[in-house]
Every structure is written in C-alpha cells, then in structure tokens.
Amino acid sequence: MTDRTTFTGIPVTNSEGVEKYFDFEVGKEGESGQYARITMDGCQLILDEDLAYIKGDLPEQWHKPAISKLLFLLEVDRNMDDN
C-alpha cells in the first residue's frame, strides 16, 4: 500500500530570481520506506526520508530552493491537519 501527499504547480524561485513550477510528492512505499520526489520540466529529484539525494537529473541550482519549498509545504500541511 502506498501513502502519498502531493503538491502540484508550486512556484519555486532560485538564487538568480528565476521562477519555475514544481510538483512535489512525499510518501511511504512498502519496504522501501519514505521518499520525496520533486519534478520540474521533465527533470526529477528523488530524496530519502532524511531528504538526502538518492537519484535524479534536476539541475543542482534547483535542489536547495526546491527542498526548502517542500519543507515549507509540509509544515503548512501539518498545521492544517492540526486545526
């Protein structure tokens, strides 16, 4: 069974001020545990439960801003669940 949370069409801005739209998926899949998948323009970044790099072809300049946005989205989602 797969437990998954998705956020789609989320704007992310990099350090040069360029904005792109990302999709985020966070979940738990069977024996493999928790993961995060971040996609943008056909590229993806797969992270483990500690947000450590597993694999992907997302350009390096987008890693930090995308992960920061993911953490923000998860915090907002958690706060909404608490209310």
Backbone hydrogen bonds, N-H to C=O, Kabsch-Sander energy under -0.5 kcal/mol:
donor,donor_aa,acceptor,acceptor_aa,energy
3,D,28,K,-1.9
4,R,2,T,-0.5
5,T,26,V,-3.1
7,F,24,F,-2.6
10,I,22,F,-2.9
12,V,20,K,-2.8
14,N,18,V,-2.4
17,G,14,N,-2.0
20,K,12,V,-2.4
22,F,10,I,-2.8
23,D,39,T,-2.3
24,F,7,F,-3.4
25,E,37,R,-2.2
26,V,5,T,-2.8
27,G,35,Y,-2.1
28,K,3,D,-2.3
29,E,33,G,-2.1
30,G,1,M,-1.1
30,G,28,K,-0.5
32,S,29,E,-1.2
33,G,29,E,-0.7
33,G,30,G,-0.8
35,Y,27,G,-2.4
36,A,47,L,-2.0
37,R,25,E,-3.1
38,I,45,L,-2.6
39,T,23,D,-2.6
40,M,43,C,-2.3
43,C,40,M,-2.5
45,L,38,I,-2.3
46,I,55,K,-3.3
47,L,36,A,-2.9
48,D,52,A,-2.4
49,E,34,Q,-0.5
51,L,48,D,-2.3
54,I,46,I,-2.8
55,K,46,I,-1.2
57,D,44,Q,-1.5
58,L,44,Q,-1.6
62,W,59,P,-2.3
63,H,60,E,-1.5
64,K,60,E,-0.6
66,A,62,W,-2.1
67,I,63,H,-2.6
68,S,64,K,-2.5
69,K,65,P,-2.0
70,L,66,A,-2.3
71,L,67,I,-2.5
72,F,68,S,-2.0
73,L,69,K,-2.7
74,L,70,L,-2.5
75,E,71,L,-2.0
76,V,72,F,-2.5
77,D,73,L,-2.6
78,R,74,L,-2.5
79,N,75,E,-2.4
80,M,76,V,-2.2
81,D,77,D,-1.9
82,D,78,R,-1.5
83,N,79,N,-0.8
